[in-house]
Amino acid sequence: MTLIDWTVLIIYLIGIIGLGVWLAKRQHSTDDYFLGGRKMGPTVIATSLAANQVSAISLISAPAFVALKTGGGIKWLQFEFAVPIAMIAIMFLLVPVFRQLSGASVYEYAER
């Protein structure tokens, strides 16, 4: 590696460590760390849900499943078209309910 590569790497590492230290000072409990202090708005939560659904594996595997008749075909394609509708329903129907609960996950809700 050249001098410029090392310089960029070191600046990046210092920046990441600095960001970690700065954000660690703002966290006072595990609720702050795991749940963002329950201060995230609906747009952030919706974006997080969409990002979880549209991962690299789903972008690679879904077209392959649709293309293979034995693996999925048109039935799998129908599922892929239904996912955005389901995500919208989850955002408007389930997320507000779970935000009002004191639990950290769906599993804590199911446990009650």
Helices and strands as residue ranges (DSSP letters): H 3-26, H 30-35, G 36-38, H 42-53, H 56-67, H 73-89, I 90-94, H 95-100, H 106-111
